Amino acid sequence: MISAKNLDILTDCLAQKTSVLFSGDGLAVTFQTYILAVQDGAVVLENRVRPRYIGRVMRSRHFMLQARMVRFQSDIVETDGEHMLFMLKETSVIEETRQAERYTFSADERVVAEILNPFDNETRLTKTVMDMSATGLSLRTTVESRLFKPGTRLPSLRVLVDGEPYVQGPGRVVYARSLIDLNSQIRTQVGIKFETAQRDAPK
């Protein structure tokens, strides 16, 4: 079974209504969803898998559930006819390499990343931040672009909270993956690691 610490992360996501990410190795898309209950041996997830993906999900051999900075892996996902049951008995817990706690934001919290396009050094893009820690962030975008290919260095990255600068500095794209968000829209989730980012002093 998982440790009390990691169980607390799941129950806290439930209590705070913090979204989590679910996927299987049979498809190249991740689903944003909510935890509905944490039971003995299982996590009950709201089923946000579109019908077109159900077959590929159920043919998967390994499943992933990411809650904050911890990724849970299981060989078994079942259903009660309505919800998904992510089974914990056969679960291995994979601690993410980033040790700093990550904070998840909803769209109405107005946390955005402002990026200077390094390919023209003129265009500035503003993207919604999904979550952030002291070491990096992930953002959501509707358009695939070479700007967000893994390895791309972003020399000018600034995070604003309610319009006020919070963190700024260079960053580097570490991953880009397809995501079906809570509104059932297909997006691209982009992970960016900070390089010597500095927090702006409070005003």
PyMOL commands that set and color helices and strands:
alter all, ss='L'
color gray80, all
select helices_A, chain A and resi 4-16+51-58+107-109+146-148
alter helices_A, ss='H'
color red, helices_A
select strands_A, chain A and resi 20-24+29-33+35-39+42-45+63-67+70-74+77-79+84-87+92-95+103-104+111-116+124-132+136-141+153-161+164-180+186-194+198-199
alter strands_A, ss='S'
color yellow, strands_A
deselect
rebuild
show_as cartoon
